[in-house]
Amino acid sequence: MRDRFDGSGADLSEVRRQLRAWRDVHGGRGRRLPDGVWDAAVRLAREGDPGAVARGLRLNAESLSRRMAAGGDAGPAARPRRPAFVEVAP
């Protein structure tokens, strides 16, 4: 069993299976879900019914809606990054 969630499932049942395996290893309520879970959920919700995706994956529907509105499926390359170094003029 993999320790990380890769979110590569093509459909709801595959993402549900991966999420269930992740929860078995890391626990349930109160555990922060990896970004890959939310990215996969956002992709599925945009293709179908967001409410059904939230219920099917046992995710908070409001959190899913917020991530959809914020462009949650952007992926690491498209997310704004903090600069590693900022020069401050004297």
Helices and strands as residue ranges (DSSP letters): H 12-26, H 35-47, H 50-57, H 61-69
